[in-house]
Amino acid sequence: MMTSSNLLRRHWAAASDTEIADSLRSAHTSLKAFSRVTNRAGSLLQSWVKKAAVVEYDHYPPNDVVDGRSGSQFFYHCHRSAETEHGHVHLFWHATASGKRRYFTGNKPNWGTTAPSHLLAISLDDRGLPVALFTVNLWVTDGHWFDAETTLGMVDRFRLEGVPGHVGSCAWITHFVRMYRPVIAELMHRRDRRLARYKDFDRALQNRRLEVTSLINVDWASDLDALEVESTRRKA
């Protein structure tokens, strides 16, 4: 099975020095943010759950985390029976049907009326460590559907900054996504290729038997080490 490490090592080997430096900066920032949140709350999960009993399908934190300036949004929940996954973080970007930035009023948009568009999800284990990235079909989250390149443009604009009570987890997600941008690109293209197999694309988007449209396992520690090795190799 293809893993994040295979993809990233191949990408980083061909990347420019500037790209490596940017990736390393994002990696260090995400790691520092993860450490701060873990030291303060016990784990990423507890920073959202706040020691409450986790109820299947409920959003954590309640009402989600929303950056009204960037149109970025996420929530954590659990509902799947997976060997390594405790739950997952769904990432969204508010967009119009044409793919432009959707602006909304107020700090907490009404989930039922704003229909933010889904980008990807991050699977976490019970320690709060990332174990996979995946995409879901349109019927799972609604919103608007965009092809891989348009969605990747939204991923590049995705950021969460200074949301009260969630500064650390916002920094982790933002920079984790930047570090894993090459993997996310592969994830999106796999999603599109899978859906392209169906003759009726619109019906495929509503196919209840097709929930997860692409998935790539992640070994964050190994990927951090591989990036450090590549950076050191270039300096030498």
Secondary structure, 3 states (H helix, E strand, C coil): CCEHHHHHHHHHHHCCHHHHHHHHHHHHHHHHHHHHHHHHHCCHHHHHHCCCCCCCCCCEEEEEEEECCCCEEEEEECCCCCCCCCEEEEEEECECCCCCECCCCCCCCCHHHHCCEEEEEEEECCCCCEEEEEEECHHHHCCCCCCHHHHHHHHHHCCCCCCCCCHHHHHHHHHHHHHCHHHHHHHHHHHHHHHCCCCCHHHHHCCCCCCEEEEEECCHHHHHHHHHHHHHHHHC
